[in-house]
């Protein structure tokens, strides 16, 4: 129920504080975000580093829960995050990034503490912290310089696949 509730709250927040009128400006970065998660699901189909079990989640399996997150929470948060991104002063920019990293990590921590997200194969909350510290700046980079974001995403993805010994070649 928490995941559904958070999805609804995300949509309401995006409606209130996001830039719905100009959603097309943010669509490429929303798609980049979703594509990254879809690739995670593809590469780790039989070797999840984390999963959203049922129960306690309402949707019947990890994939449906993840799709719900991808198509409600990701677009909603990007409409707020990118629209309100500060354009001046390095201190404000860094503080904004830090706050969003904390928001993502807070959401995940609530999920983990309530059994709504479970880690596997060596993934830990510490890895989530490191990933969030990369993910949030990568979303900004994609919004400003998409090609660079794609170029940098390749070695990051390869590193994670190798570090966690994800059997990509033996997947279907």
mmCIF file of the C-alpha atoms, coordinates in Angstrom:
data_MODEL
# 
_entry.id   MODEL 
# 
loop_
_atom_site.group_PDB 
_atom_site.id 
_atom_site.type_symbol 
_atom_site.label_atom_id 
_atom_site.label_alt_id 
_atom_site.label_comp_id 
_atom_site.label_asym_id 
_atom_site.label_entity_id 
_atom_site.label_seq_id 
_atom_site.pdbx_PDB_ins_code 
_atom_site.Cartn_x 
_atom_site.Cartn_y 
_atom_site.Cartn_z 
_atom_site.occupancy 
_atom_site.B_iso_or_equiv 
_atom_site.pdbx_formal_charge 
_atom_site.auth_seq_id 
_atom_site.auth_comp_id 
_atom_site.auth_asym_id 
_atom_site.auth_atom_id 
_atom_site.pdbx_PDB_model_num 
ATOM 1   C CA . UNK A 1 1   ? 0.000  0.000   0.000   1.00 0.00 ? 1   UNK A CA 1 
ATOM 2   C CA . UNK A 1 2   ? 2.906  2.372   0.773   1.00 0.00 ? 2   UNK A CA 1 
ATOM 3   C CA . UNK A 1 3   ? 4.184  2.178   -2.789  1.00 0.00 ? 3   UNK A CA 1 
ATOM 4   C CA . UNK A 1 4   ? 0.770  2.995   -4.264  1.00 0.00 ? 4   UNK A CA 1 
ATOM 5   C CA . UNK A 1 5   ? 0.325  5.822   -1.766  1.00 0.00 ? 5   UNK A CA 1 
ATOM 6   C CA . UNK A 1 6   ? 3.766  7.217   -2.552  1.00 0.00 ? 6   UNK A CA 1 
ATOM 7   C CA . UNK A 1 7   ? 2.992  7.062   -6.273  1.00 0.00 ? 7   UNK A CA 1 
ATOM 8   C CA . UNK A 1 8   ? -0.213 9.039   -5.735  1.00 0.00 ? 8   UNK A CA 1 
ATOM 9   C CA . UNK A 1 9   ? 1.572  11.564  -3.493  1.00 0.00 ? 9   UNK A CA 1 
ATOM 10  C CA . UNK A 1 10  ? 4.308  11.941  -6.153  1.00 0.00 ? 10  UNK A CA 1 
ATOM 11  C CA . UNK A 1 11  ? 1.726  12.710  -8.827  1.00 0.00 ? 11  UNK A CA 1 
ATOM 12  C CA . UNK A 1 12  ? -0.022 15.248  -6.576  1.00 0.00 ? 12  UNK A CA 1 
ATOM 13  C CA . UNK A 1 13  ? 3.310  16.919  -5.732  1.00 0.00 ? 13  UNK A CA 1 
ATOM 14  C CA . UNK A 1 14  ? 4.247  17.064  -9.410  1.00 0.00 ? 14  UNK A CA 1 
ATOM 15  C CA . UNK A 1 15  ? 0.874  18.590  -10.223 1.00 0.00 ? 15  UNK A CA 1 
ATOM 16  C CA . UNK A 1 16  ? 1.428  21.207  -7.503  1.00 0.00 ? 16  UNK A CA 1 
ATOM 17  C CA . UNK A 1 17  ? 5.172  21.951  -7.838  1.00 0.00 ? 17  UNK A CA 1 
ATOM 18  C CA . UNK A 1 18  ? 6.211  20.466  -11.180 1.00 0.00 ? 18  UNK A CA 1 
ATOM 19  C CA . UNK A 1 19  ? 6.249  21.972  -14.636 1.00 0.00 ? 19  UNK A CA 1 
ATOM 20  C CA . UNK A 1 20  ? 3.378  20.118  -16.313 1.00 0.00 ? 20  UNK A CA 1 
ATOM 21  C CA . UNK A 1 21  ? 2.969  22.740  -19.045 1.00 0.00 ? 21  UNK A CA 1 
ATOM 22  C CA . UNK A 1 22  ? 6.471  22.071  -20.322 1.00 0.00 ? 22  UNK A CA 1 
ATOM 23  C CA . UNK A 1 23  ? 6.669  18.331  -19.691 1.00 0.00 ? 23  UNK A CA 1 
ATOM 24  C CA . UNK A 1 24  ? 8.199  17.786  -23.130 1.00 0.00 ? 24  UNK A CA 1 
ATOM 25  C CA . UNK A 1 25  ? 11.356 19.587  -21.962 1.00 0.00 ? 25  UNK A CA 1 
ATOM 26  C CA . UNK A 1 26  ? 11.887 16.903  -19.328 1.00 0.00 ? 26  UNK A CA 1 
ATOM 27  C CA . UNK A 1 27  ? 10.699 13.883  -21.311 1.00 0.00 ? 27  UNK A CA 1 
ATOM 28  C CA . UNK A 1 28  ? 14.145 12.813  -22.597 1.00 0.00 ? 28  UNK A CA 1 
ATOM 29  C CA . UNK A 1 29  ? 15.531 12.707  -19.048 1.00 0.00 ? 29  UNK A CA 1 
ATOM 30  C CA . UNK A 1 30  ? 12.429 10.909  -17.767 1.00 0.00 ? 30  UNK A CA 1 
ATOM 31  C CA . UNK A 1 31  ? 12.955 8.345   -20.531 1.00 0.00 ? 31  UNK A CA 1 
ATOM 32  C CA . UNK A 1 32  ? 16.659 8.056   -19.673 1.00 0.00 ? 32  UNK A CA 1 
ATOM 33  C CA . UNK A 1 33  ? 15.726 7.397   -16.034 1.00 0.00 ? 33  UNK A CA 1 
ATOM 34  C CA . UNK A 1 34  ? 13.134 4.774   -16.965 1.00 0.00 ? 34  UNK A CA 1 
ATOM 35  C CA . UNK A 1 35  ? 15.463 3.190   -19.532 1.00 0.00 ? 35  UNK A CA 1 
ATOM 36  C CA . UNK A 1 36  ? 18.159 2.781   -16.893 1.00 0.00 ? 36  UNK A CA 1 
ATOM 37  C CA . UNK A 1 37  ? 15.756 0.959   -14.603 1.00 0.00 ? 37  UNK A CA 1 
ATOM 38  C CA . UNK A 1 38  ? 14.455 -1.176  -17.471 1.00 0.00 ? 38  UNK A CA 1 
ATOM 39  C CA . UNK A 1 39  ? 18.020 -2.156  -18.342 1.00 0.00 ? 39  UNK A CA 1 
ATOM 40  C CA . UNK A 1 40  ? 18.581 -3.074  -14.697 1.00 0.00 ? 40  UNK A CA 1 
ATOM 41  C CA . UNK A 1 41  ? 15.541 -5.365  -14.869 1.00 0.00 ? 41  UNK A CA 1 
ATOM 42  C CA . UNK A 1 42  ? 16.724 -6.853  -18.156 1.00 0.00 ? 42  UNK A CA 1 
ATOM 43  C CA . UNK A 1 43  ? 20.303 -7.487  -17.023 1.00 0.00 ? 43  UNK A CA 1 
ATOM 44  C CA . UNK A 1 44  ? 19.289 -8.852  -13.620 1.00 0.00 ? 44  UNK A CA 1 
ATOM 45  C CA . UNK A 1 45  ? 16.186 -10.785 -14.666 1.00 0.00 ? 45  UNK A CA 1 
ATOM 46  C CA . UNK A 1 46  ? 17.366 -13.953 -12.899 1.00 0.00 ? 46  UNK A CA 1 
ATOM 47  C CA . UNK A 1 47  ? 19.794 -12.229 -10.516 1.00 0.00 ? 47  UNK A CA 1 
ATOM 48  C CA . UNK A 1 48  ? 18.109 -9.268  -8.824  1.00 0.00 ? 48  UNK A CA 1 
ATOM 49  C CA . UNK A 1 49  ? 20.233 -6.998  -6.668  1.00 0.00 ? 49  UNK A CA 1 
ATOM 50  C CA . UNK A 1 50  ? 17.022 -5.755  -5.044  1.00 0.00 ? 50  UNK A CA 1 
ATOM 51  C CA . UNK A 1 51  ? 13.387 -6.665  -5.397  1.00 0.00 ? 51  UNK A CA 1 
ATOM 52  C CA . UNK A 1 52  ? 9.932  -5.486  -4.387  1.00 0.00 ? 52  UNK A CA 1 
ATOM 53  C CA . UNK A 1 53  ? 8.259  -8.580  -2.936  1.00 0.00 ? 53  UNK A CA 1 
ATOM 54  C CA . UNK A 1 54  ? 4.569  -9.369  -2.638  1.00 0.00 ? 54  UNK A CA 1 
ATOM 55  C CA . UNK A 1 55  ? 3.469  -9.312  0.094   1.00 0.00 ? 55  UNK A CA 1 
ATOM 56  C CA . UNK A 1 56  ? 3.897  -6.682  1.555   1.00 0.00 ? 56  UNK A CA 1 
ATOM 57  C CA . UNK A 1 57  ? 3.604  -4.773  -1.752  1.00 0.00 ? 57  UNK A CA 1 
ATOM 58  C CA . UNK A 1 58  ? 0.123  -4.797  -3.276  1.00 0.00 ? 58  UNK A CA 1 
ATOM 59  C CA . UNK A 1 59  ? 1.163  -5.515  -6.842  1.00 0.00 ? 59  UNK A CA 1 
ATOM 60  C CA . UNK A 1 60  ? 1.799  -9.218  -7.428  1.00 0.00 ? 60  UNK A CA 1 
ATOM 61  C CA . UNK A 1 61  ? 5.488  -9.201  -8.399  1.00 0.00 ? 61  UNK A CA 1 
ATOM 62  C CA . UNK A 1 62  ? 8.722  -7.227  -8.595  1.00 0.00 ? 62  UNK A CA 1 
ATOM 63  C CA . UNK A 1 63  ? 8.287  -6.277  -12.242 1.00 0.00 ? 63  UNK A CA 1 
ATOM 64  C CA . UNK A 1 64  ? 4.818  -4.763  -11.767 1.00 0.00 ? 64  UNK A CA 1 
ATOM 65  C CA . UNK A 1 65  ? 5.942  -2.884  -8.666  1.00 0.00 ? 65  UNK A CA 1 
ATOM 66  C CA . UNK A 1 66  ? 8.986  -1.604  -10.554 1.00 0.00 ? 66  UNK A CA 1 
ATOM 67  C CA . UNK A 1 67  ? 6.872  -0.559  -13.560 1.00 0.00 ? 67  UNK A CA 1 
ATOM 68  C CA . UNK A 1 68  ? 4.565  1.316   -11.207 1.00 0.00 ? 68  UNK A CA 1 
ATOM 69  C CA . UNK A 1 69  ? 7.574  3.198   -9.804  1.00 0.00 ? 69  UNK A CA 1 
ATOM 70  C CA . UNK A 1 70  ? 8.937  3.874   -13.305 1.00 0.00 ? 70  UNK A CA 1 
ATOM 71  C CA . UNK A 1 71  ? 5.698  5.320   -14.659 1.00 0.00 ? 71  UNK A CA 1 
ATOM 72  C CA . UNK A 1 72  ? 4.449  7.253   -11.638 1.00 0.00 ? 72  UNK A CA 1 
ATOM 73  C CA . UNK A 1 73  ? 7.269  8.202   -9.274  1.00 0.00 ? 73  UNK A CA 1 
ATOM 74  C CA . UNK A 1 74  ? 10.077 8.762   -11.785 1.00 0.00 ? 74  UNK A CA 1 
ATOM 75  C CA . UNK A 1 75  ? 8.185  11.130  -14.117 1.00 0.00 ? 75  UNK A CA 1 
ATOM 76  C CA . UNK A 1 76  ? 6.564  12.993  -11.223 1.00 0.00 ? 76  UNK A CA 1 
ATOM 77  C CA . UNK A 1 77  ? 9.799  13.573  -9.380  1.00 0.00 ? 77  UNK A CA 1 
ATOM 78  C CA . UNK A 1 78  ? 11.631 14.599  -12.560 1.00 0.00 ? 78  UNK A CA 1 
ATOM 79  C CA . UNK A 1 79  ? 8.979  17.231  -13.304 1.00 0.00 ? 79  UNK A CA 1 
ATOM 80  C CA . UNK A 1 80  ? 9.755  18.778  -9.931  1.00 0.00 ? 80  UNK A CA 1 
ATOM 81  C CA . UNK A 1 81  ? 13.498 18.093  -9.723  1.00 0.00 ? 81  UNK A CA 1 
ATOM 82  C CA . UNK A 1 82  ? 14.494 19.417  -13.141 1.00 0.00 ? 82  UNK A CA 1 
ATOM 83  C CA . UNK A 1 83  ? 12.069 22.338  -13.136 1.00 0.00 ? 83  UNK A CA 1 
ATOM 84  C CA . UNK A 1 84  ? 13.239 23.658  -9.764  1.00 0.00 ? 84  UNK A CA 1 
ATOM 85  C CA . UNK A 1 85  ? 16.924 22.999  -10.357 1.00 0.00 ? 85  UNK A CA 1 
ATOM 86  C CA . UNK A 1 86  ? 18.857 26.154  -9.343  1.00 0.00 ? 86  UNK A CA 1 
ATOM 87  C CA . UNK A 1 87  ? 20.611 27.906  -12.186 1.00 0.00 ? 87  UNK A CA 1 
ATOM 88  C CA . UNK A 1 88  ? 22.984 30.030  -10.137 1.00 0.00 ? 88  UNK A CA 1 
ATOM 89  C CA . UNK A 1 89  ? 25.402 29.767  -7.210  1.00 0.00 ? 89  UNK A CA 1 
ATOM 90  C CA . UNK A 1 90  ? 27.328 26.564  -6.739  1.00 0.00 ? 90  UNK A CA 1 
ATOM 91  C CA . UNK A 1 91  ? 26.365 26.308  -3.047  1.00 0.00 ? 91  UNK A CA 1 
ATOM 92  C CA . UNK A 1 92  ? 22.640 26.327  -3.865  1.00 0.00 ? 92  UNK A CA 1 
ATOM 93  C CA . UNK A 1 93  ? 23.169 23.783  -6.619  1.00 0.00 ? 93  UNK A CA 1 
ATOM 94  C CA . UNK A 1 94  ? 25.118 21.407  -4.366  1.00 0.00 ? 94  UNK A CA 1 
ATOM 95  C CA . UNK A 1 95  ? 22.584 21.794  -1.558  1.00 0.00 ? 95  UNK A CA 1 
ATOM 96  C CA . UNK A 1 96  ? 19.743 21.043  -3.986  1.00 0.00 ? 96  UNK A CA 1 
ATOM 97  C CA . UNK A 1 97  ? 21.494 17.893  -5.214  1.00 0.00 ? 97  UNK A CA 1 
ATOM 98  C CA . UNK A 1 98  ? 22.191 16.809  -1.633  1.00 0.00 ? 98  UNK A CA 1 
ATOM 99  C CA . UNK A 1 99  ? 18.529 17.295  -0.641  1.00 0.00 ? 99  UNK A CA 1 
ATOM 100 C CA . UNK A 1 100 ? 17.328 15.185  -3.576  1.00 0.00 ? 100 UNK A CA 1 
ATOM 101 C CA . UNK A 1 101 ? 19.823 12.444  -2.769  1.00 0.00 ? 101 UNK A CA 1 
ATOM 102 C CA . UNK A 1 102 ? 18.458 12.431  0.788   1.00 0.00 ? 102 UNK A CA 1 
ATOM 103 C CA . UNK A 1 103 ? 14.878 12.292  -0.514  1.00 0.00 ? 103 UNK A CA 1 
ATOM 104 C CA . UNK A 1 104 ? 15.617 9.252   -2.703  1.00 0.00 ? 104 UNK A CA 1 
ATOM 105 C CA . UNK A 1 105 ? 17.523 7.547   0.099   1.00 0.00 ? 105 UNK A CA 1 
ATOM 106 C CA . UNK A 1 106 ? 14.776 8.335   2.627   1.00 0.00 ? 106 UNK A CA 1 
ATOM 107 C CA . UNK A 1 107 ? 12.177 6.765   0.336   1.00 0.00 ? 107 UNK A CA 1 
ATOM 108 C CA . UNK A 1 108 ? 14.339 3.677   -0.086  1.00 0.00 ? 108 UNK A CA 1 
ATOM 109 C CA . UNK A 1 109 ? 15.073 3.425   3.636   1.00 0.00 ? 109 UNK A CA 1 
ATOM 110 C CA . UNK A 1 110 ? 11.350 3.451   4.451   1.00 0.00 ? 110 UNK A CA 1 
ATOM 111 C CA . UNK A 1 111 ? 10.842 0.749   1.814   1.00 0.00 ? 111 UNK A CA 1 
ATOM 112 C CA . UNK A 1 112 ? 13.684 -1.404  3.202   1.00 0.00 ? 112 UNK A CA 1 
ATOM 113 C CA . UNK A 1 113 ? 12.691 -1.009  6.869   1.00 0.00 ? 113 UNK A CA 1 
ATOM 114 C CA . UNK A 1 114 ? 9.147  -2.085  6.030   1.00 0.00 ? 114 UNK A CA 1 
ATOM 115 C CA . UNK A 1 115 ? 10.186 -5.076  3.926   1.00 0.00 ? 115 UNK A CA 1 
ATOM 116 C CA . UNK A 1 116 ? 8.915  -3.455  0.727   1.00 0.00 ? 116 UNK A CA 1 
ATOM 117 C CA . UNK A 1 117 ? 12.375 -3.616  -0.845  1.00 0.00 ? 117 UNK A CA 1 
ATOM 118 C CA . UNK A 1 118 ? 14.783 -6.487  -0.232  1.00 0.00 ? 118 UNK A CA 1 
ATOM 119 C CA . UNK A 1 119 ? 18.481 -6.590  -1.177  1.00 0.00 ? 119 UNK A CA 1 
ATOM 120 C CA . UNK A 1 120 ? 20.205 -9.596  -2.768  1.00 0.00 ? 120 UNK A CA 1 
ATOM 121 C CA . UNK A 1 121 ? 23.621 -10.717 -4.044  1.00 0.00 ? 121 UNK A CA 1 
ATOM 122 C CA . UNK A 1 122 ? 25.687 -8.240  -2.024  1.00 0.00 ? 122 UNK A CA 1 
ATOM 123 C CA . UNK A 1 123 ? 23.681 -5.081  -2.663  1.00 0.00 ? 123 UNK A CA 1 
ATOM 124 C CA . UNK A 1 124 ? 23.297 -3.055  0.533   1.00 0.00 ? 124 UNK A CA 1 
ATOM 125 C CA . UNK A 1 125 ? 21.936 0.309   1.595   1.00 0.00 ? 125 UNK A CA 1 
ATOM 126 C CA . UNK A 1 126 ? 25.520 1.575   1.366   1.00 0.00 ? 126 UNK A CA 1 
ATOM 127 C CA . UNK A 1 127 ? 25.518 0.716   -2.340  1.00 0.00 ? 127 UNK A CA 1 
ATOM 128 C CA . UNK A 1 128 ? 22.224 2.567   -2.674  1.00 0.00 ? 128 UNK A CA 1 
ATOM 129 C CA . UNK A 1 129 ? 23.825 5.635   -1.082  1.00 0.00 ? 129 UNK A CA 1 
ATOM 130 C CA . UNK A 1 130 ? 26.708 5.471   -3.555  1.00 0.00 ? 130 UNK A CA 1 
ATOM 131 C CA . UNK A 1 131 ? 24.323 4.896   -6.458  1.00 0.00 ? 131 UNK A CA 1 
ATOM 132 C CA . UNK A 1 132 ? 22.092 7.851   -5.467  1.00 0.00 ? 132 UNK A CA 1 
ATOM 133 C CA . UNK A 1 133 ? 25.177 10.077  -5.289  1.00 0.00 ? 133 UNK A CA 1 
ATOM 134 C CA . UNK A 1 134 ? 25.863 9.123   -8.917  1.00 0.00 ? 134 UNK A CA 1 
ATOM 135 C CA . UNK A 1 135 ? 22.263 8.918   -10.145 1.00 0.00 ? 135 UNK A CA 1 
ATOM 136 C CA . UNK A 1 136 ? 21.120 12.418  -9.198  1.00 0.00 ? 136 UNK A CA 1 
ATOM 137 C CA . UNK A 1 137 ? 24.052 14.216  -10.888 1.00 0.00 ? 137 UNK A CA 1 
ATOM 138 C CA . UNK A 1 138 ? 23.682 11.905  -13.911 1.00 0.00 ? 138 UNK A CA 1 
ATOM 139 C CA . UNK A 1 139 ? 20.051 12.992  -14.281 1.00 0.00 ? 139 UNK A CA 1 
ATOM 140 C CA . UNK A 1 140 ? 21.168 16.620  -14.283 1.00 0.00 ? 140 UNK A CA 1 
ATOM 141 C CA . UNK A 1 141 ? 23.928 15.828  -16.752 1.00 0.00 ? 141 UNK A CA 1 
ATOM 142 C CA . UNK A 1 142 ? 21.439 14.080  -19.013 1.00 0.00 ? 142 UNK A CA 1 
ATOM 143 C CA . UNK A 1 143 ? 19.124 17.063  -18.926 1.00 0.00 ? 143 UNK A CA 1 
ATOM 144 C CA . UNK A 1 144 ? 21.978 19.427  -19.858 1.00 0.00 ? 144 UNK A CA 1 
ATOM 145 C CA . UNK A 1 145 ? 24.259 17.186  -21.948 1.00 0.00 ? 145 UNK A CA 1 
ATOM 146 C CA . UNK A 1 146 ? 22.501 13.913  -22.869 1.00 0.00 ? 146 UNK A CA 1 
ATOM 147 C CA . UNK A 1 147 ? 25.303 12.433  -24.933 1.00 0.00 ? 147 UNK A CA 1 
ATOM 148 C CA . UNK A 1 148 ? 27.763 12.763  -22.043 1.00 0.00 ? 148 UNK A CA 1 
ATOM 149 C CA . UNK A 1 149 ? 25.286 11.082  -19.713 1.00 0.00 ? 149 UNK A CA 1 
ATOM 150 C CA . UNK A 1 150 ? 24.959 8.118   -22.076 1.00 0.00 ? 150 UNK A CA 1 
ATOM 151 C CA . UNK A 1 151 ? 28.723 7.887   -22.525 1.00 0.00 ? 151 UNK A CA 1 
ATOM 152 C CA . UNK A 1 152 ? 29.328 7.910   -18.751 1.00 0.00 ? 152 UNK A CA 1 
ATOM 153 C CA . UNK A 1 153 ? 26.466 5.481   -18.106 1.00 0.00 ? 153 UNK A CA 1 
ATOM 154 C CA . UNK A 1 154 ? 28.213 2.690   -20.012 1.00 0.00 ? 154 UNK A CA 1 
ATOM 155 C CA . UNK A 1 155 ? 31.275 2.301   -17.747 1.00 0.00 ? 155 UNK A CA 1 
ATOM 156 C CA . UNK A 1 156 ? 29.134 2.782   -14.624 1.00 0.00 ? 156 UNK A CA 1 
ATOM 157 C CA . UNK A 1 157 ? 26.799 0.000   -15.768 1.00 0.00 ? 157 UNK A CA 1 
ATOM 158 C CA . UNK A 1 158 ? 29.665 -2.293  -16.755 1.00 0.00 ? 158 UNK A CA 1 
ATOM 159 C CA . UNK A 1 159 ? 31.363 -1.697  -13.388 1.00 0.00 ? 159 UNK A CA 1 
ATOM 160 C CA . UNK A 1 160 ? 28.202 -2.587  -11.449 1.00 0.00 ? 160 UNK A CA 1 
ATOM 161 C CA . UNK A 1 161 ? 27.530 -5.692  -13.557 1.00 0.00 ? 161 UNK A CA 1 
ATOM 162 C CA . UNK A 1 162 ? 31.099 -6.905  -13.027 1.00 0.00 ? 162 UNK A CA 1 
ATOM 163 C CA . UNK A 1 163 ? 31.315 -5.961  -9.340  1.00 0.00 ? 163 UNK A CA 1 
ATOM 164 C CA . UNK A 1 164 ? 28.137 -7.849  -8.485  1.00 0.00 ? 164 UNK A CA 1 
ATOM 165 C CA . UNK A 1 165 ? 29.007 -10.710 -10.808 1.00 0.00 ? 165 UNK A CA 1 
ATOM 166 C CA . UNK A 1 166 ? 25.702 -10.405 -12.674 1.00 0.00 ? 166 UNK A CA 1 
ATOM 167 C CA . UNK A 1 167 ? 25.479 -13.351 -15.094 1.00 0.00 ? 167 UNK A CA 1 
ATOM 168 C CA . UNK A 1 168 ? 24.417 -11.266 -18.103 1.00 0.00 ? 168 UNK A CA 1 
ATOM 169 C CA . UNK A 1 169 ? 25.594 -13.834 -20.648 1.00 0.00 ? 169 UNK A CA 1 
ATOM 170 C CA . UNK A 1 170 ? 23.621 -16.666 -19.047 1.00 0.00 ? 170 UNK A CA 1 
ATOM 171 C CA . UNK A 1 171 ? 20.324 -14.744 -18.916 1.00 0.00 ? 171 UNK A CA 1 
ATOM 172 C CA . UNK A 1 172 ? 17.626 -15.607 -21.425 1.00 0.00 ? 172 UNK A CA 1 
# 
